[in-house]
């Protein structure tokens, strides 16, 4: 079942405001755990891990975020004001 435009806007807001901070905390915890188990990594390796994790969070939500910044396609067209 496809989500409506309004539902996608609401879910995207929830994901950004609640899910993303939780994901950031999980990513930092994961890197800190890796530091404690494997020792401190080179700065470039840590940077690469953070970049990969930064892109990885958005992959499952790509369909939710698609088109959210555009005008509502289901809304009635408005007449231009002169």
N, C-alpha and C positions, 0 to 999 in steps of 0.2 A: 504494500500500500504506500503510495507516494504521499509525502507530507505537503500540506498546503503552504503557500507563501508565508502566511502569518505564523504557522507552526514552525517553519524553518527559521524565521527571524527570532522567535522566542527561544527555540532550542539553541540557536547559535549564541544568543546572549547568555544562556545558562552555561553553555560549554566554555565560553570565554571567561565569565566571571567566577565560576566555581571549578570547572574541570581543569582549566589551564593552570591555576595556582596549585592545585593538588598534583598535577602532572609535574610541575616544576619541582615541587618538594620531593616527589618520588625520583626524579632524574638526579637531583643533587645527592639524595641519599644513596642511590645506586653508584654514583661516581665516588662518593666517600667510602662506601663499602669496598669498591674495587681498590681504592687507595690503601685501605687497611689490609686487604688480603694479598694484593700483588705488589704493594709498595707504590710510592709516588711515581706517576708517569711523567713523561716529557710534556711540556706545555702544549706542543703541537698535537700530541695524542689526546690530551684532555680536551683541547679545543675541538678536535675532530669528533670526539664522542658527544660533546654538547651540541655541535652542529647537526649531527645525525639524529640525536634525540629531539632536537628542535624541529626538524622536518617530519619526524616520525609521528608526532602527536596528531598532526593534521590529516594524515592519510585516511583514517577511518571516518572522519567527519567531512570529507570533501563534498559529498552530496548535500550535506546540510548547509554548508557555506556557499555553495554555488548559486549565484544570482541574488544573494541577499542584499547587496548594495544597490541593486537596480530598482526601478519603480515596480510596483505591484502589477504583475501581468493580468491578474483577475479583476482589477479595479476598472470601473467605467472610465473611459477617456474624458478628460476635462477639456472644456473649450478654451481656446486661448483668449486672454483678456486684451482688449484694444486700448 
